C-alpha cells in the first residue's frame, strides 16, 4: 500500500495484540548503480553530510620495494584514488604518488621484479569479487600488461625468483579444488613475445602455498595447509617435493607450521639451507623457529628463537648486507591484539621498536648494503601508511600520509581493552570504543560488532565505520573476540569447534550481562552487526537473545551450515569442514541443521538488515536469500541489499558508502529513535 507521504513508501502489515498495524518500510525494490535494494528508505541528507568525511578517508599499504634502472630505490604501494585499490609508486619519503594500474577491479597484491633493469611488477586481481585471482605482469617501461596465468581457477602465493627471470605461484586451474605449483619464465620484454613461458607445473593434492624462494633460486619453501589449525612445511627442488621436517606435539595435537616463513640469506656449503618459520609445536602460540636442512640429509638443526614470548609471531623477514656475517631478523608479534615489532641482529638480544597502539604488517627489507625495513602501520588515529625503518639508526620515517577526510585525528577514539567472564568462567577480551561526550540519561546505546573467521580477531586499527558510529550516532561500540578467535592461543581457537559451535554465541550473552553491569551503558538499547561468520553470529544472537536486542545487521552471513558447506567453493570446502564439522556425517549434519538460523527463524522477532555480494565464492548468495525470505514469511521487516559486482563483502567505494549509509539509517531508526 502507498503512504500518503509518497507512492514510493511501503508498509508491512502485521498483527500486534489483535490489531492490524502498518510498519513503515522503504521502496519495495530499486536499483542504485550496481546495487539491488529492497525496503531500504532514502537516506537523510544530514546523515550523508555527516558520513561524507568519514567515507573519504584513504589508506596506503606497502606492497614491494623496487629500484629504478639507476639503482635508486622506491616503494610500490596499494591505495585508492577513485573507486578501488590500485598500484602506485613513491620515490622518496612523502613524495608524489605515481599511479601504475588503472584497473576496474581492485588490485589484491603487487610485487616488483627484484632486478631493477627489468622494470616489471606482478599483480593479482579478480573479476567482480569472485576471488578467482589471475596473475598479470606489467612493464613500467612500455606501460603494457599481460595476463600470464591461465584465466581459470584461483592463483595465490606469487613469488619472484631472485634472478628476476622466473616466478612461482599456486593455482587451482586444473580442477578448481587442488592447488598446483606453477613456475613460469617471464621474458624481459614479455609483452613482445606473448607473455610467460611455462617452466614446470607440479600437480599437488590439497591446498599448497609458496612462502619463499631461496637466495640461489634452487629451493622453494611451501606450506601444505590441512586446516586452519594444521599445516606442514615442504620444499620443492627441481620438481621433487620433500617435507622439511615432521612436527609432533607431545599431546599428539595437530601442529600449524608456516603461517609465515623465509630463507636465511647466509651462504652454507654442502647444499644446506636455513629457514625461519613460525610454529605452535609444543606451544599455545606461534613461535619463531629456525631449521637448517639439506635435501640429502633432511633436518640438521632446529631451534626456537622466541621461547620468552607468549603471543603469536605473525610475520618474519631477514636481511643480510653483502659481505656481512650477521643477519637482521625482523618479526612482528600480536600482543593481546596490538602489534609489536622486534629486531634481532646476530646473536644479540632482540630489540623492541617503540610504536604507538596499532597494527604493523607487510614487512619487507630492501636488498642492499643497509637494513631498511618497509612496513605498513595502521592505528586508531591513522588509516594506514607506509613507513621505512632504518634498523641501524632505529629511525622510523614516514613515506606516505593518507587523507582522513579532513577530520582531526585527535578526535578519534582509542579503544579500551576489557575482559568479561562467560558462562563457563572463560575470560573473553573485547575492545570498547566510547564517545568522548558524557553519556545521556540511561547510558550510551550499544552496538556490538562481531568479527568473521571465525579464526579472526578484532584489533585496534583505523575503522571509519567504528569512529563514525561513536561520533555521529553517539553509541558505545564493542568489538569482542569470542572463543574461536585467533591471537589468544590454540586452545582458545578450538573452543568453538564442531559440536561446541554455540558456546561462542553464549559469549555474546555474557557480554550483554557485562553491558547491564556498566553504569554508563544502556542495556535496553543494544544492536549487533557482523559479516561472514560474524553474520551467522548476529543471526544466532537474534534468535537466542532477541528479547535483549533492538535490531541486527549482517553482511554475507551463514544462515544454514549444511547448505553453506555444500555450496561453498570446492577449493575451500574441506578446509571449512575442519572448523564447522563434516555435513556428510549423519550426527554432525543433524547438529548443524539444528543450530542453523534458518531452522530457528521463527525466533527472530526484531528488524534485520542483510547485505550480500552476488559473486561470493565463500558464502553464496543463496545463504542470504533463504534467510531473507524466511524472515519475511513471518511478517517481519528486512532491509536487503545485493551488489552485482561484489563477492565476500563490499570492496568498491560506492558500494561501501551505500552500505554504511544504510547501516547508520537502520541503527538510527531501530536503535536510537525507538
GIGI-V220645 format. One record per backbone hydrogen bond with DSSP energy under -1.0 kcal/mol. CO is the residue of the C=O (numbers start at 1). NH is the residue of the N-H. If there is no record, write none. Layout:
# GIGI-V220645
CO|NH ; CO|NH
This chain:
# GIGI-V220645
3|6 ; 6|3 ; 10|25 ; 12|23 ; 14|21 ; 16|19 ; 19|16 ; 21|14 ; 23|12 ; 25|10 ; 27|39 ; 30|37 ; 32|35 ; 34|644 ; 35|32 ; 36|642 ; 37|30 ; 38|640 ; 39|26 ; 44|48 ; 45|49 ; 46|50 ; 47|51 ; 48|52 ; 51|55 ; 61|78 ; 64|76 ; 66|74 ; 68|71 ; 72|68 ; 74|66 ; 75|90 ; 76|63 ; 76|64 ; 77|88 ; 78|61 ; 79|86 ; 83|653 ; 85|107 ; 86|79 ; 87|100 ; 87|101 ; 88|77 ; 89|98 ; 90|75 ; 92|95 ; 98|89 ; 109|124 ; 111|122 ; 115|118 ; 119|140 ; 120|113 ; 121|138 ; 122|111 ; 123|136 ; 124|108 ; 125|134 ; 127|130 ; 131|133 ; 133|155 ; 134|125 ; 135|148 ; 135|149 ; 136|123 ; 137|146 ; 138|121 ; 139|143 ; 144|139 ; 146|137 ; 154|172 ; 156|170 ; 159|168 ; 161|164 ; 165|186 ; 166|161 ; 167|184 ; 168|159 ; 169|182 ; 170|156 ; 171|180 ; 172|176 ; 180|171 ; 181|202 ; 182|169 ; 183|199 ; 183|200 ; 184|167 ; 185|197 ; 187|190 ; 189|192 ; 190|195 ; 197|185 ; 200|183 ; 202|181 ; 206|179 ; 207|225 ; 209|223 ; 212|221 ; 214|217 ; 219|214 ; 220|236 ; 221|211 ; 221|212 ; 222|234 ; 223|209 ; 224|232 ; 230|226 ; 230|227 ; 231|257 ; 232|224 ; 233|244 ; 234|222 ; 235|242 ; 236|220 ; 237|240 ; 240|237 ; 242|235 ; 249|252 ; 255|231 ; 256|280 ; 260|278 ; 262|276 ; 269|272 ; 273|293 ; 274|264 ; 275|291 ; 276|262 ; 277|289 ; 278|258 ; 279|287 ; 280|283 ; 284|490 ; 286|313 ; 287|279 ; 288|305 ; 289|277 ; 290|303 ; 291|275 ; 292|300 ; 292|301 ; 293|273 ; 294|298 ; 298|294 ; 301|292 ; 303|290 ; 306|309 ; 312|334 ; 315|332 ; 317|330 ; 319|328 ; 321|324 ; 327|346 ; 328|319 ; 329|344 ; 330|317 ; 331|342 ; 332|314 ; 333|335 ; 333|340 ; 335|338 ; 338|335 ; 340|333 ; 341|353 ; 342|331 ; 343|351 ; 344|329 ; 345|348 ; 351|343 ; 358|339 ; 359|378 ; 361|376 ; 364|374 ; 370|372 ; 371|391 ; 372|366 ; 373|389 ; 374|364 ; 375|387 ; 376|361 ; 377|385 ; 378|359 ; 379|382 ; 382|379 ; 384|60 ; 385|377 ; 386|399 ; 386|400 ; 387|375 ; 388|397 ; 389|373 ; 390|394 ; 390|395 ; 395|390 ; 397|388 ; 399|94 ; 403|58 ; 404|407 ; 408|411 ; 409|412 ; 416|432 ; 418|430 ; 420|428 ; 422|425 ; 426|422 ; 428|420 ; 429|481 ; 430|418 ; 431|479 ; 432|416 ; 433|477 ; 440|443 ; 444|522 ; 445|476 ; 446|527 ; 447|478 ; 448|529 ; 454|456 ; 456|486 ; 459|461 ; 463|467 ; 464|468 ; 465|469 ; 466|470 ; 467|471 ; 468|472 ; 469|475 ; 476|447 ; 477|433 ; 478|449 ; 479|431 ; 482|485 ; 489|493 ; 490|494 ; 492|484 ; 492|495 ; 494|497 ; 497|500 ; 498|501 ; 500|503 ; 501|504 ; 502|506 ; 503|507 ; 505|509 ; 506|510 ; 507|511 ; 508|512 ; 509|513 ; 510|514 ; 511|515 ; 512|516 ; 513|517 ; 515|518 ; 518|521 ; 520|444 ; 522|525 ; 525|446 ; 526|550 ; 527|448 ; 528|553 ; 529|450 ; 530|555 ; 531|534 ; 532|536 ; 533|537 ; 534|538 ; 535|539 ; 536|540 ; 537|541 ; 538|542 ; 539|543 ; 540|544 ; 541|545 ; 545|548 ; 546|549 ; 551|528 ; 552|609 ; 553|530 ; 554|611 ; 555|532 ; 559|598 ; 560|564 ; 561|565 ; 562|566 ; 563|567 ; 564|568 ; 569|572 ; 572|576 ; 573|577 ; 574|578 ; 576|580 ; 577|581 ; 579|498 ; 582|585 ; 585|589 ; 586|590 ; 587|591 ; 588|592 ; 589|593 ; 590|594 ; 591|595 ; 596|600 ; 600|603 ; 601|604 ; 607|552 ; 608|639 ; 609|554 ; 610|641 ; 611|556 ; 612|643 ; 613|616 ; 617|569 ; 620|623 ; 621|625 ; 622|626 ; 623|627 ; 624|628 ; 625|629 ; 626|630 ; 627|631 ; 628|632 ; 629|633 ; 631|636 ; 632|635 ; 637|608 ; 639|610 ; 640|38 ; 641|612 ; 642|36 ; 643|614 ; 643|646 ; 646|615 ; 647|649 ; 652|656 ; 653|657 ; 654|658 ; 655|659 ; 656|660 ; 657|661 ; 658|662 ; 659|663 ; 660|664 ; 661|665 ; 662|666 ; 663|667 ; 664|668 ; 665|669 ; 666|670 ; 667|671 ; 667|672 ; 668|673
